[in-house]
Amino acid sequence: MNISASIVEDDTRVRGVLADWIRQAEGFSLVSDYCNAELALVGLPKDRPDVVLVDINLPGKSGVECVRQLKPILPDTQLVMLTVYEDTDHIFDALTGGATGYLLKQTKRHELLNALKEVYAGGSPMTTSIARKVVQSFHSVHPGTDVLSPRQREILDLLARGYINKEVAEAMKISSATVNNYIRRIYEKLHARSRSQAVAKYLGVQREPD
């Protein structure tokens, strides 16, 4: 397995640390790094990495706007927000914009690399505190999710609480392959492109772009 990764981060020191972590990690290759969204929007469609770490607080275009513009161009690239913010608005802006995961900059090296592996494998990594905020902030299910079966709702409940595929499989006593099949069907029913979008729709997060 070789996961190609790119970084969009304006802080030179942080960008350098992240680049070193990825370069030195087995099973990873660093494709590119950018200091702002404008350069990333030009370069990333050519780089076509598997995953991209995007700082939310970029100069000029924000990280959220960067992700929002990149996702239609790179539908198979997983975009993970890396930031110091933990407030609900930034979380939902990022997730509904097309981000697949949301991690804090304080995330340790091994946790960050594991999160990149997880998102590459189809997961949607979030720190526990962020996953908790997502669940606690919304109490009603969006009417559009009535197309889901009880089993599918159960799986989405676990995903919304931050469970990864393996943990969902263990909790429901089914195979990981079965979980993947359920998730694909959920995407189809909710017209979602990622796990985070499916969870957002399930929780009733229907925000219009700015």
Sequence and secondary structure as in RCSB ss.txt:
>XXXX:A:sequence
MNISASIVEDDTRVRGVLADWIRQAEGFSLVSDYCNAELALVGLPKDRPDVVLVDINLPGKSGVECVRQLKPILP
DTQLVMLTVYEDTDHIFDALTGGATGYLLKQTKRHELLNALKEVYAGGSPMTTSIARKVVQSFHSVHPGTDVLSP
RQREILDLLARGYINKEVAEAMKISSATVNNYIRRIYEKLHARSRSQAVAKYLGVQREPD
>XXXX:A:secstr
  EEEEEE S HHHHHHHHHHHHHSTTEEEEEEESSHHHHHHHHHHH  SEEEEESS SSS HHHHHHHHHHH T
TSEEEEEES   HHHHHHHHHHT SEEEETT  HHHHHHHHHHHHTT   B HHHHHHHHHH  S  GGGGGS H
HHHHHHHHHHTT  HHHHHHHHT  HHHHHHHHHHHHHHHT SSHHHHHHHHTT      
